[in-house]
Amino acid sequence: MGKVRTTVAKGIARKLAAIAQLKGEAITDFEEAKKLVAELTTIKAKHLRNKVAGYLIRLAKASRPKSVEGGGQQGS
C-alpha cells in the first residue's frame, strides 16, 4: 500500500471545492464531504477519499466569513 501524497489530495479537493461552489452546495460536515467526493470522482482508495474530504472541510471552514464576537467597543 502506497503513501497518499498531500499535494494530490489537496489538488483534487481544491477542484472539488470550486465545483461545489459553482453548484451552490455548502459543505458543512465530513460525511457530506465524503458523499460529494464519491459522487464527483472515481477514487477507489478509501484513504485518499477521506484525505480529500477532510481537506474539503478545511477549505470550506476557511472560506466562511468569520463572525465578530462581543460586538462591543474595544478599549473601554
Helices and strands as residue ranges (DSSP letters): H 6-23, H 30-40, H 46-63
